[in-house]
Amino acid sequence: MKISNSSSGWRSETVAASFSLVMVLIVFAAGIAFGDQGNRIPWGSLPREDRELLGRYADRWDRLSPDRQERLLRGAERLSKMTPEERAEIKERSRRYRELPSDRRELLKKKAEEFQSLPPQERDRVKERYRWYKKLPSEDRKALRDKWHSLPPDERQYLRNERRNSQPDAGRRGREREH
């Protein structure tokens, strides 16, 4: 009789321990799922300017993750520092991007990731070249694009390589590897 009592006592302790463990896991999981609630930024606490810039997110703001809210606020801060012309250009670019086919958007995302993975000096060089290109009259930009696209792929690759190797930093890096 004593064995069955200790056996059932053991079972009840095991059930109680299992129940406690399950409850701890449920509370822990709930904490993970809802733990970021305290870090969220209430829509009403945003400055009027930010609410105006982020107006399209108003109805779902409280459901966005804190990380997403922070990124949107950083973007709003950058927008607030732009001229009306710059804002209009950003809005137009966004509209054109949304209208692109999904495969084209994926290609652009991939190119953006490649750009971000470049060393800072190389990114600066690309930005500088882009600024130079954008300052050209539209006819000259079109002529350059047409000329570039008319080149055979191997010649385009050769020119890319030459341009990279003609950079002072690129040449120095190459010489350093040789020694």
Steps between C-alpha positions, in 0.01 A plus 500: 500500500780732582651447156182602325472808721853605426445411137185709476673772699781493249246517217319796651830677559599428139164627371528809717857561384399447136206734543726761658753460221227541236370812676851647519550430129165661414583810704849511348361467146245771570778720630697450181197560280385809684824611658558777249165662578669737744746619235231597250445867438136609528371685192366783716842566651656579160558865412246646256762517221582129534130408502454700178798332332399153621127546452462195277608283798257657750243219492757226556771686695422332831538154341843573350803358675708748700786445255277591204368805685857617567600455134195695385577779744858522375366524146255772605787690659698485175193609303439794733846635415439486123378778277150469351662418164705219653190362672307509172783311331501235774122465471525458124777240532293307753198506269708373207657229719158374616387479137796283394447128442602292801800346319636846423451609863688187615787584264515854640502366857787269408695790346437711812632218718808470278557874529466487880754216514766711324778651710420861602760648262354310206146611593622859513659461157175362356301784657741758359476350153121503527497867605724580202266309270187670638654845435533424130230631266237234427614473135856421612376242752292334230797498260719338768235236576454423132874474447539273805216269395636476146831357628545122504476354853868402508605856414272641772662263751846604380411868552362428847822324595712780354305761692546305825872451437552866410389609848797606714387284795435198277848519347664536838308201635609295202868592551475423872376149423795437269758573774 
